[in-house]
């Protein structure tokens, strides 16, 4: 029981001071982050939860793309309210892009 408590404290300290502090601050302050993924996609959204593997629950992600409708290019704007992002597809996370 004491080992689990110590492990929890150590993990919390790593989240607040290490590289995952960007995600921790985003969760606490409800700020947006820009995430670059392995499939050359960029996601801009708010982080609700994450773990040490960079698995994330994201909210309010605007998604723009180009589609074709009857051979004419059409701009499509979509909005993803909530999504789970697997950590192995994350390349970089940037805080508060403007």
C-alpha positions as CSV (number, residue, x, y, z in Angstrom):
1,X,0.0,0.0,0.0
2,X,2.8,2.4,0.8
3,X,4.6,1.5,-2.4
4,X,1.5,2.4,-4.4
5,X,1.2,5.7,-2.6
6,X,4.9,6.5,-3.3
7,X,4.5,5.5,-6.9
8,X,1.5,7.8,-7.2
9,X,3.3,10.8,-5.7
10,X,6.3,10.2,-8.0
11,X,4.1,10.0,-11.1
12,X,2.3,13.2,-10.1
13,X,5.7,15.0,-9.6
14,X,6.9,13.8,-13.0
15,X,3.7,15.1,-14.6
16,X,4.1,18.5,-13.0
17,X,7.8,19.0,-13.8
18,X,8.7,16.8,-16.7
19,X,7.8,16.9,-20.4
20,X,4.2,15.9,-19.6
21,X,3.8,19.2,-17.7
22,X,2.5,20.8,-21.0
23,X,-0.4,18.4,-20.9
24,X,-0.9,18.8,-17.2
25,X,-1.1,22.6,-17.6
26,X,-3.5,22.3,-20.5
27,X,-5.8,20.2,-18.4
28,X,-5.7,22.5,-15.4
29,X,-6.0,25.8,-17.3
30,X,-8.4,24.4,-20.0
31,X,-6.1,25.8,-22.8
32,X,-5.8,24.5,-26.3
33,X,-2.9,22.5,-27.5
34,X,-1.7,21.8,-31.1
35,X,-0.8,18.1,-31.6
36,X,1.2,17.0,-34.6
37,X,0.4,13.3,-35.5
38,X,2.3,10.7,-37.4
39,X,-0.1,10.8,-40.3
40,X,0.8,14.4,-41.0
41,X,-2.4,15.7,-39.4
42,X,-2.6,18.5,-36.9
43,X,-5.2,18.5,-34.1
44,X,-6.1,21.7,-32.2
45,X,-8.2,21.0,-29.1
46,X,-8.5,20.9,-25.4
47,X,-7.0,18.0,-23.4
48,X,-9.5,16.5,-20.8
49,X,-7.3,13.6,-19.7
50,X,-4.0,11.9,-20.5
51,X,-1.6,9.3,-19.3
52,X,2.1,8.6,-19.3
53,X,1.9,7.0,-22.8
54,X,0.4,10.3,-24.2
55,X,-3.0,8.7,-24.7
56,X,-5.4,11.7,-24.6
57,X,-9.0,12.5,-24.5
58,X,-9.5,15.7,-26.5
59,X,-12.5,18.0,-26.8
60,X,-13.7,20.7,-29.2
61,X,-11.5,19.8,-32.2
62,X,-12.3,21.8,-35.4
63,X,-11.5,19.7,-38.5
64,X,-11.2,21.3,-41.9
65,X,-10.7,19.4,-45.0
66,X,-11.3,19.3,-48.7
67,X,-13.8,16.9,-50.3
68,X,-15.2,16.4,-53.7
69,X,-18.9,16.6,-54.5
70,X,-19.8,15.7,-58.0
71,X,-16.2,16.4,-59.2
72,X,-16.2,19.9,-57.8
73,X,-13.8,20.6,-54.8
74,X,-15.8,21.6,-51.7
75,X,-14.4,22.8,-48.4
76,X,-15.8,20.8,-45.5
77,X,-15.8,22.1,-42.0
78,X,-16.5,19.5,-39.3
79,X,-16.4,19.7,-35.5
80,X,-15.4,16.7,-33.3
81,X,-16.8,17.2,-29.8
82,X,-14.8,14.4,-28.1
83,X,-12.1,12.0,-29.3
84,X,-9.5,9.5,-27.9
85,X,-6.1,9.9,-29.4
86,X,-3.7,7.0,-29.0
87,X,-0.3,8.1,-27.7
88,X,1.9,6.2,-30.3
89,X,0.6,8.5,-33.1
90,X,1.7,11.7,-31.2
91,X,4.9,13.4,-32.5
92,X,4.8,16.8,-30.7
93,X,2.5,18.7,-28.5
94,X,2.6,22.5,-28.5
95,X,1.1,24.7,-25.8
96,X,-1.3,27.6,-26.5
97,X,-0.7,28.1,-30.3
98,X,-1.9,31.4,-31.7
